[in-house]
Amino acid sequence: MSATHGFHGSYAASDVTFLLRQIVMETTPVEEKERLIQSGQRHYSEMLTLESPPSAAHQALFQQALDDGLERLAREVQALALALLQRRPNRPIVLVSFVRAGVPLGVLLVRALRELGVESEHYGISIVRDKGIDQAAVAWIEQRHAFADIVWVDGWVGKGAIHGELQRSLGKRYPDGEIPLVVLADPTGKAWLSASGEDWLIPFGVLGSTVSGLVSRSILREDGGWHACVNYAHLAEYDVSQWFVDTVDACRRRQQGVSAADWADALRHTLLAQSQTIIAQLLENYEITNLNRLKPGIAEATRAVMRRVPEHILVQRLDDPNIRLLRHLAESRGIPLQAVGDGLAPYRAITIIKKTT
């Protein structure tokens, strides 16, 4: 059965349309999920672990991250919007963000672009590592917009798994150039446009559904219709999705003298070489044969501690304010943090998932 219309989650209708089917499904305990994933019996996109309410300490650390990063986030959203206007002048811009990490950035960008006078729409769709993009959702968008006007949005790049999936899914449709992937932070240099190459504590990277419209991670469906999700209505009282984008958007409109994001090729090449080197070293040093066990970057490292079973957490410095939440979560689960110094660059933190098989 194919879906025919989307929904908006806990966002305003003008902010985003999720092209996902809302379903009900049983949840899988995290340890069992990890065993099934690593044994190859199930793909991660076929299971969900119930998302618990963020603790008071977790919410306080999110607020602290927002307090510390609000001005930067607002400035970089504006810088990305101006860069998009430069790269796509005098034409509509259709933002298609990846559920869930891309959605808050997509909402902020669609607002900024409209304020700049750009005709812009924003959709949230699924892309699944090893399985590809939701082609049914892409086809739905193409019935309403020109494919050439699409810009793909994610929150950040960790090691580039989703970037690679995008290349495999759609690379043939861009024979003469890069796939236009926009992110807020990219320590790998792989994205077409990023506000910076720095691994920093992006505020919306430290919460799950409660900052992403109350939708779950997407669930793979192979019946020809859209991929699916679960509506996490049980977390409604903790939801900050609309408040968060309104807060950042208000700050952005107060910004003065922001220039377009400068994503130079020289910087990208340097970041790519650095990230590939450190990932190769970690694979060798920790005898890792499955690259998916490696979760580089503060946001990915933090989410892995929240949703998976970590074995090691590596950080540059224990006193780095960017790892406050990661440190809190690690301490609450009894997982030691190992400070390894500048040799971890360009990443500030990396989580290694425990091998279960």
C-alpha positions in Angstrom: 0.0 0.0 0.0 1.4 3.4 -0.9 1.0 6.5 1.2 -0.5 9.5 -0.5 0.0 12.4 2.0 2.4 13.3 4.8 2.1 14.6 8.3 3.9 17.3 10.3 4.7 15.6 13.7 4.8 18.2 16.4 6.0 21.0 14.0 3.9 23.6 12.3 2.6 22.5 9.0 4.6 25.2 7.2 7.9 23.8 8.7 8.0 20.3 7.3 6.0 17.5 5.8 7.2 14.0 6.8 6.8 11.5 4.0 6.6 8.5 6.3 3.9 6.0 7.3 3.0 6.1 11.0 2.8 2.6 12.4 2.6 0.7 15.7 5.3 -1.9 16.4 6.7 -3.9 19.3 10.0 -2.6 20.7 13.2 -4.6 21.1 15.5 -4.3 24.2 18.8 -2.7 23.4 21.0 -5.7 24.3 18.8 -8.0 22.2 18.8 -5.5 19.3 22.6 -5.3 19.4 22.9 -9.1 19.3 20.5 -9.4 16.4 22.2 -6.6 14.4 25.7 -8.0 14.9 24.7 -11.6 14.2 23.2 -10.5 10.9 19.7 -11.9 11.9 18.0 -8.5 11.7 18.9 -5.1 10.2 18.8 -2.2 12.6 16.1 -0.5 10.5 13.7 -3.4 11.3 13.7 -2.8 15.0 13.1 0.0 17.5 14.1 0.3 21.2 11.6 2.3 23.1 12.8 5.8 23.6 12.7 6.8 27.3 12.0 10.3 28.5 15.2 12.3 28.9 16.2 12.6 32.6 16.2 16.0 34.3 20.0 15.9 34.1 19.9 15.2 30.3 17.4 18.0 29.7 19.6 20.4 31.8 22.7 19.4 29.7 20.6 20.0 26.5 19.7 23.4 27.7 23.3 24.1 28.6 24.4 23.0 25.1 21.8 25.4 23.6 22.8 28.3 25.8 26.4 27.7 24.8 25.8 27.1 21.1 22.7 29.2 20.3 24.6 32.2 18.7 26.8 29.9 16.7 23.9 27.7 15.5 21.8 30.7 14.5 24.8 32.3 12.6 25.6 29.1 10.8 22.1 28.5 9.7 22.0 32.0 8.1 25.5 31.4 6.6 24.2 28.1 5.0 21.1 29.8 3.7 23.2 32.6 2.1 25.5 30.0 0.5 22.5 28.1 -0.9 21.2 31.3 -2.4 24.7 31.8 -4.1 24.8 28.2 -5.4 21.2 28.0 -6.5 20.3 31.6 -7.6 16.9 32.6 -9.0 15.3 29.2 -8.6 13.2 27.3 -6.0 15.0 25.3 -3.4 13.4 22.0 -2.2 14.9 20.9 1.0 14.7 17.1 1.7 16.0 16.3 5.1 16.9 12.9 6.5 14.8 11.7 9.5 15.8 12.4 12.2 19.0 14.3 12.4 18.5 16.5 9.3 15.0 17.7 10.3 15.7 20.5 12.8 18.3 21.9 10.4 15.9 21.6 7.5 13.2 23.5 9.4 15.6 26.3 10.3 16.9 26.5 6.7 13.5 26.6 5.1 12.6 29.6 7.3 15.8 31.4 6.5 15.5 30.8 2.8 11.9 32.1 2.7 13.0 35.2 4.5 15.6 35.7 1.8 12.8 35.6 -0.8 13.5 32.0 -2.0 10.6 29.8 -2.9 11.3 26.8 -0.7 9.6 23.7 0.6 10.8 21.2 3.2 10.2 17.4 3.4 11.5 14.8 5.8 12.2 11.3 4.4 14.0 8.1 5.3 17.4 6.9 4.2 18.7 3.7 5.7 22.4 2.6 5.9 23.0 -0.5 3.7 19.4 -0.2 2.3 19.2 3.1 0.5 17.0 6.1 0.3 13.2 5.9 0.3 12.6 5.9 -3.5 8.9 6.0 -3.1 9.2 9.3 -1.2 11.6 10.7 -3.7 9.2 9.8 -6.5 6.4 11.6 -4.6 8.5 14.7 -4.4 9.4 14.5 -8.0 5.7 14.5 -9.0 5.5 18.0 -7.4 9.0 19.5 -7.9 11.9 19.4 -10.3 14.5 17.0 -9.2 17.2 19.5 -10.0 15.8 21.8 -7.3 16.3 19.3 -4.5 18.9 19.9 -1.8 19.5 17.0 0.6 19.9 17.9 4.3 21.4 16.1 7.2 22.5 17.4 10.6 26.1 16.4 10.4 28.5 13.9 8.8 30.1 11.4 11.2 32.2 9.0 9.1 30.1 9.4 5.9 27.9 6.3 5.9 24.8 8.2 4.9 26.7 10.2 2.4 27.9 6.9 0.8 24.3 5.6 0.9 23.2 8.8 -0.9 25.8 8.2 -3.5 24.8 4.6 -4.1 21.1 5.5 -4.2 21.2 8.6 -6.4 24.8 9.0 -7.8 23.8 8.0 -11.3 21.4 10.9 -11.4 24.3 13.4 -10.8 26.7 12.3 -13.5 28.3 15.7 -13.9 28.7 16.8 -10.3 28.4 16.2 -6.6 25.2 15.3 -4.8 24.0 18.5 -3.1 24.2 17.4 0.5 24.0 20.2 3.1 25.0 19.7 6.8 25.8 21.9 9.8 29.1 20.2 10.6 31.3 17.9 8.5 34.7 16.7 9.9 35.1 14.5 6.9 34.9 17.1 4.1 32.5 14.9 2.1 29.4 17.1 2.1 28.7 19.5 -0.8 28.1 22.3 1.7 28.8 22.6 5.4 28.8 25.5 7.8 32.2 24.2 9.2 34.4 21.1 9.5 34.4 21.3 13.3 33.1 18.5 15.5 31.2 20.6 18.0 28.3 20.0 20.4 25.3 20.7 18.1 22.4 21.2 20.5 19.8 19.2 18.5 22.3 16.3 18.3 21.9 15.5 22.0 18.2 14.6 22.0 16.2 12.2 19.9 12.5 12.4 19.0 11.8 15.2 21.5 13.8 17.7 19.3 12.7 16.1 16.0 8.9 16.3 15.9 8.2 13.3 18.1 9.0 10.8 15.3 11.1 7.6 15.8 14.0 6.6 13.7 12.7 5.5 10.4 11.6 1.8 9.9 12.4 0.1 6.6 9.4 -1.0 4.5 9.9 -2.9 1.2 6.3 -3.1 0.0 6.6 -0.2 -2.4 5.2 2.4 -0.1 7.0 5.0 2.0 9.2 3.9 4.9 7.6 4.1 8.3 8.0 5.6 11.8 6.4 5.5 15.2 4.8 8.6 16.7 6.3 8.9 20.2 3.2 10.4 21.7 4.3 9.2 25.2 7.0 11.8 25.1 4.8 14.8 24.3 5.3 16.5 27.6 9.1 16.5 27.0 8.8 17.7 23.4 10.9 20.8 22.6 10.9 20.5 18.8 8.8 23.6 18.0 10.2 25.7 20.9 13.8 24.8 19.8 13.4 26.0 16.2 11.5 29.1 17.3 14.3 30.0 19.7 17.1 29.5 17.2 15.1 31.2 14.4 14.5 34.3 16.7 18.2 34.5 17.4 19.1 34.1 13.7 16.9 37.1 12.8 18.9 39.2 15.3 22.2 38.3 13.6 24.1 41.1 11.9 26.7 40.9 9.1 26.6 37.2 8.5 28.5 36.0 5.4 27.8 33.0 3.2 29.4 29.7 4.5 32.8 29.3 2.9 33.3 25.6 2.3 36.6 25.6 0.5 37.9 22.6 -1.4 41.3 22.8 0.3 39.7 22.5 3.7 37.6 19.6 2.5 40.6 17.7 1.2 42.5 18.2 4.5 39.5 17.0 6.6 38.9 14.0 4.4 42.6 12.9 4.8 42.5 13.4 8.5 39.3 11.6 9.1 40.2 8.6 6.9 43.5 8.3 8.7 42.1 8.2 12.2 39.3 5.8 11.2 41.9 3.4 9.6 44.0 3.6 12.8 41.1 2.8 15.1 40.0 -0.1 12.9 43.5 -1.6 13.2 44.2 -0.7 16.8 40.9 -2.1 18.1 40.8 -5.0 15.6 37.4 -3.8 14.2 36.2 -5.6 11.1 32.7 -4.0 11.0 33.0 -0.3 10.3 29.5 0.2 11.6 30.8 -0.4 15.2 32.6 2.9 14.9 30.6 6.1 15.8 32.8 9.2 15.3 31.8 12.7 16.1 30.2 14.1 19.3 26.6 13.7 18.1 27.1 10.1 16.8 29.2 9.1 19.9 26.5 10.5 22.2 23.6 8.9 20.4 25.4 5.6 20.4 25.7 5.7 24.2 22.0 6.5 24.3 20.8 3.7 21.9 23.5 1.1 21.6 25.9 -1.0 23.8 29.3 0.8 23.8 32.6 -0.8 24.6 35.0 2.2 24.4 34.4 6.0 24.4 37.4 7.9 23.2 37.7 11.7 23.6 40.4 14.3 23.0 40.2 15.8 26.5 38.1 15.0 29.5 37.6 18.7 30.3 36.2 19.5 26.9 32.8 21.3 27.5 31.6 19.8 24.3 31.5 16.3 25.8 29.5 17.2 29.0 26.4 15.1 28.0 28.6 12.3 26.7 30.5 12.2 30.0 27.2 12.3 32.0 25.7 9.4 30.0 28.9 7.4 30.2 29.2 7.9 34.0 25.6 6.9 34.5 26.2 3.6 32.6 29.6 2.9 34.1 31.6 3.3 30.9 35.0 4.9 31.3 36.1 7.7 28.9 39.6 7.5 27.6 41.4 10.7 26.7 43.7 10.2 23.7 44.7 13.8 22.9 44.9 15.6 19.6 45.5 12.4 17.8 41.8 11.9 17.6 41.4 15.0 15.3 39.3 16.0 13.5 36.9 14.3 16.0 36.4 15.3 19.6 34.8 12.0 20.5 34.3 8.5 19.1 32.3 5.7 20.5 33.1 2.1 19.7 30.2 -0.3 19.9 30.7 -3.5 21.8 31.2 -6.7 19.7 28.5 -9.2 20.7 29.2 -12.1 18.4 
